[in-house]
Amino acid sequence: MATPKDISMRQLRYFVAAADAGQFSQAALKVHVSQSAITAAVLQLEEALGVSLFDRLPYGVALTAEGNKFAQHARHILDTLQDALSEPLFLSHAMQGTVRVGASYTVLGYFLPALLARFKRSYPQVEIDLVDMDRQSIETAVYQGSLDLGLALVSNTTDLQCLEHQVLIRSRRQLWLSSQHPLMAAPSITLEDVAEHPYILATVDEGETSTFRYWQSRGLQPQVAFRTSSMEALRGLVAHGFGVTILSDMLYRAWSLEGKKIDIRPLADAVPPMELGLIWKPGTDLPEPAQAFRQFLIMACAP
């Protein structure tokens, strides 16, 4: 049984980098160490915990069920430390006010909850007035001043010249498929390969438009078998082998509601990442709580 002294912050940082990258070599580049340092840290953690954290695959690594659970705890520990070091707590606890924020579906479901909890720990008296809106409505409301800040998929927009924005995360898109799918045996996978199989298309947050944009840039189109705005329905269909999909890592969860495994594979084609960004009106003096929330998000998402 591991004790706190058996595990270091460095090991947690290297483990999370490997979990995010899906490859030890890419994780090493991200944190500027050797691949052997990543490998050693993961092995030390596995020995201390007495479980396998990753499945070693021909194309990289994937979190096991135990690894996925431990990754959530590791990220929480690292995030809490970062917040403690970066926030002037004696000032933040005294700040009061409300921040008016618009956010789109995937941002609300897969990005904001953990960050909101972190922000409230540092700014307990600041209220976040959160509104569920589509991207176009968020941009309009921010420009007109009815929202202080907006959070949306800025990679879907064609023109942000009238607004200031900061990209918070760039989430790579990968192929989701069942463990028994024929493409799991392929040494590498292209969009042309994917086009030969039924495709489950997510329509939420302009998913159809963004999907067809990069398919058409390759002169291809997916063999759409089903369109859905429900991520859980999509996960279930993919996990049961009814089709494949290409979505960002931010949305990925390893299991369907029925407990069936969903695998991911990188694509050989240069598929653009999904970009999630923060937007605000230029030349506006934001209230102090809104400034604090903006700065918190930028610092929390810094690479």
C-alpha positions in Angstrom: 0.0 0.0 0.0 1.5 3.4 -1.1 2.1 6.1 1.5 2.4 9.9 0.6 6.2 9.7 1.0 6.4 7.0 -1.7 4.9 9.4 -4.3 6.3 12.8 -5.5 4.8 15.7 -7.3 7.2 15.1 -10.1 5.9 11.5 -10.6 2.3 12.9 -10.7 3.2 15.5 -13.2 4.9 13.0 -15.5 2.0 10.5 -15.1 -0.6 13.2 -16.0 1.5 14.3 -19.0 1.6 10.6 -20.2 -2.1 10.3 -19.7 -2.8 13.4 -21.7 -0.5 12.6 -24.5 -1.2 8.9 -24.9 2.5 8.3 -25.6 5.5 8.4 -23.3 7.6 10.1 -26.0 5.2 12.9 -26.5 4.8 13.4 -22.8 8.6 13.7 -22.5 8.6 16.4 -25.1 5.8 18.3 -23.3 7.5 18.4 -19.9 11.1 18.6 -21.3 12.6 15.4 -19.9 13.8 12.2 -21.4 11.3 9.4 -22.3 13.1 7.2 -19.8 12.2 9.7 -17.0 8.5 9.3 -17.9 8.7 5.6 -18.0 10.5 5.4 -14.7 8.0 7.7 -13.0 5.1 5.6 -14.3 6.7 2.3 -13.2 7.4 3.8 -9.7 3.8 4.8 -9.4 2.5 1.5 -10.5 4.8 -0.3 -8.0 3.7 2.0 -5.2 0.0 1.6 -5.9 0.1 -2.0 -6.8 -1.9 -1.6 -10.0 -1.3 -1.1 -13.8 -2.0 2.5 -14.7 -1.6 2.1 -18.5 -2.2 -0.6 -21.1 0.9 -0.6 -23.3 -0.3 -0.7 -26.9 1.6 -0.8 -30.3 0.7 2.9 -31.0 1.1 4.3 -27.4 -0.5 3.8 -24.1 -4.1 4.0 -22.7 -5.3 4.4 -19.2 -6.7 1.4 -17.5 -9.8 1.7 -15.3 -7.5 2.1 -12.3 -5.3 4.6 -14.2 -8.3 6.7 -15.2 -9.5 6.9 -11.6 -6.0 7.8 -10.3 -5.5 10.4 -13.0 -8.5 12.3 -11.7 -7.0 12.4 -8.2 -3.5 13.4 -9.6 -5.0 16.2 -11.7 -6.8 17.5 -8.6 -3.6 17.5 -6.5 -1.6 19.3 -9.2 -4.4 21.8 -9.8 -4.8 22.6 -6.1 -1.0 23.2 -5.7 -1.0 25.5 -8.8 -3.9 27.5 -7.4 -2.2 27.8 -4.0 1.0 29.1 -5.5 -0.6 31.5 -8.0 -3.5 33.2 -6.1 -3.0 36.0 -3.5 -5.3 34.3 -1.1 -5.5 37.2 1.4 -7.0 39.3 -1.4 -9.1 36.7 -3.2 -11.1 35.6 -0.2 -12.2 39.2 0.4 -13.4 39.9 -3.2 -17.1 40.0 -3.8 -19.3 40.4 -6.8 -20.9 38.5 -9.8 -19.4 37.5 -13.1 -21.8 37.1 -16.0 -20.5 34.2 -18.2 -22.0 32.5 -21.3 -20.9 29.0 -22.1 -21.8 26.5 -24.8 -22.9 22.8 -24.2 -19.5 21.1 -24.4 -17.8 23.7 -22.3 -20.4 23.4 -19.6 -20.3 19.6 -19.6 -16.7 18.8 -20.1 -14.5 21.8 -19.2 -16.0 24.2 -16.7 -17.2 22.2 -13.6 -13.8 21.4 -12.1 -12.4 24.8 -12.9 -15.4 26.5 -11.3 -14.8 24.5 -8.1 -11.2 25.5 -8.1 -12.1 29.2 -8.6 -14.7 29.1 -5.8 -12.0 27.8 -3.4 -9.9 30.9 -4.0 -12.8 33.4 -4.5 -15.6 32.0 -2.2 -17.6 35.3 -2.3 -17.6 35.8 -6.1 -20.7 34.4 -7.8 -20.7 33.0 -11.3 -23.9 33.8 -13.2 -23.6 31.1 -15.8 -25.8 31.0 -18.9 -26.1 28.1 -21.4 -25.9 29.6 -24.9 -24.8 28.7 -28.4 -21.6 30.2 -29.7 -23.2 32.9 -31.9 -25.4 34.1 -29.0 -22.4 34.2 -26.7 -20.5 36.4 -29.1 -23.4 38.7 -29.6 -24.1 39.0 -25.8 -20.5 39.7 -25.0 -20.3 42.4 -27.7 -23.5 44.0 -26.5 -22.3 44.0 -22.9 -25.0 41.7 -21.4 -22.2 39.2 -20.6 -18.8 39.9 -19.1 -17.1 36.9 -20.6 -17.9 34.0 -23.0 -16.5 30.5 -23.3 -17.0 28.7 -26.6 -15.4 26.7 -29.3 -13.5 29.5 -31.1 -12.3 27.0 -33.7 -15.9 27.1 -35.1 -16.0 30.8 -35.6 -15.1 32.6 -38.9 -14.5 36.1 -37.5 -13.6 37.3 -34.0 -12.1 40.6 -35.0 -14.7 42.6 -33.0 -13.8 40.6 -29.8 -10.7 39.9 -27.7 -10.1 36.3 -27.2 -7.7 33.9 -25.6 -7.4 30.2 -26.6 -7.5 28.2 -23.4 -7.0 24.7 -24.7 -6.3 23.0 -28.0 -7.7 19.5 -27.8 -6.5 17.0 -30.4 -9.1 15.0 -32.3 -8.7 11.3 -32.4 -10.7 8.3 -33.7 -13.0 6.7 -31.2 -13.9 3.0 -31.7 -14.8 -0.2 -30.0 -12.0 -2.6 -28.8 -13.2 -5.2 -31.3 -13.3 -2.8 -34.3 -11.2 -3.9 -37.4 -9.3 -0.6 -37.4 -7.8 -1.5 -34.0 -5.5 -3.8 -35.9 -4.3 -1.2 -38.4 -0.7 0.1 -37.9 -1.9 3.6 -38.8 -5.2 5.1 -39.7 -6.1 7.8 -42.2 -9.4 9.6 -43.0 -9.6 7.4 -46.1 -9.6 4.3 -43.9 -12.3 5.8 -41.6 -14.5 6.6 -44.6 -14.9 2.9 -45.3 -16.8 2.3 -42.0 -20.1 3.6 -40.5 -19.7 6.9 -38.8 -21.5 8.3 -35.7 -21.8 12.1 -36.1 -22.1 14.4 -33.1 -24.2 17.4 -34.0 -23.8 19.3 -30.7 -21.9 22.7 -30.7 -21.7 22.9 -34.5 -20.2 19.4 -34.6 -21.6 18.6 -38.0 -20.1 21.8 -39.6 -16.7 21.4 -38.0 -16.5 17.7 -38.9 -17.4 18.2 -42.6 -14.9 21.1 -42.8 -11.8 18.9 -42.4 -13.3 16.0 -44.2 -14.0 18.1 -47.3 -10.5 19.6 -47.1 -9.3 16.1 -47.9 -11.9 15.5 -50.7 -13.6 12.9 -48.5 -16.8 12.4 -46.6 -17.7 10.1 -43.7 -20.2 7.3 -44.2 -22.7 8.8 -41.7 -24.9 6.1 -40.1 -26.4 8.1 -37.3 -26.5 11.8 -36.2 -27.0 12.6 -32.5 -26.8 15.6 -30.1 -26.4 13.1 -27.2 -22.9 12.3 -26.2 -24.0 9.4 -24.1 -25.9 7.9 -27.1 -22.8 8.4 -29.3 -20.6 6.7 -26.7 -23.0 3.8 -26.5 -23.2 3.3 -30.2 -19.4 3.5 -30.6 -18.7 1.1 -27.7 -21.1 -1.5 -29.1 -19.5 -1.3 -32.5 -22.2 0.4 -34.5 -19.7 2.9 -35.9 -16.7 5.1 -35.2 -16.3 8.8 -34.6 -13.6 11.5 -34.5 -13.8 13.8 -31.5 -11.6 15.8 -29.3 -9.7 14.4 -26.2 -11.7 16.9 -24.0 -14.9 14.9 -24.7 -13.3 11.5 -24.4 -14.4 9.1 -21.7 -13.1 5.6 -21.7 -16.4 3.9 -20.9 -20.0 4.0 -22.1 -22.9 4.1 -19.6 -23.2 0.4 -19.9 -19.6 -0.1 -18.9 -18.2 -1.0 -22.4 -14.7 0.2 -23.3 -14.2 2.9 -25.9 -10.7 3.0 -27.4 -8.9 5.9 -29.2 -6.4 5.9 -32.0 -4.5 8.8 -33.4 -5.0 9.7 -37.1 -2.2 9.9 -39.6 -3.9 12.9 -41.3 -3.4 16.4 -39.9 -6.9 16.8 -38.4 -7.2 20.3 -36.8 -7.6 20.4 -33.0 -10.7 21.7 -31.3 -9.9 25.1 -29.8 -11.8 26.3 -26.7 -11.5 30.0 -26.0 -12.4 32.8 -23.7 -13.9 36.0 -25.3 -14.5 39.5 -24.0 -15.3 42.9 -25.5 -12.2 45.0 -26.3 -11.7 48.4 -24.6 -14.0 47.5 -21.7 -13.0 47.9 -18.1 -14.3 44.6 -16.7 -15.4 44.5 -13.1 -12.8 43.2 -10.7 -14.4 39.8 -10.2 -14.6 39.3 -14.0 -11.0 40.3 -14.3 -10.1 37.8 -11.6 -12.1 35.0 -13.3 -10.5 35.8 -16.7 -7.0 35.7 -15.2 -7.7 32.5 -13.3 -8.8 30.7 -16.4 -5.8 31.9 -18.4 -3.4 30.8 -15.7 -5.2 27.5 -15.0 -5.0 26.5 -18.7 -1.5 27.7 -19.3 0.7 24.9 -20.8 
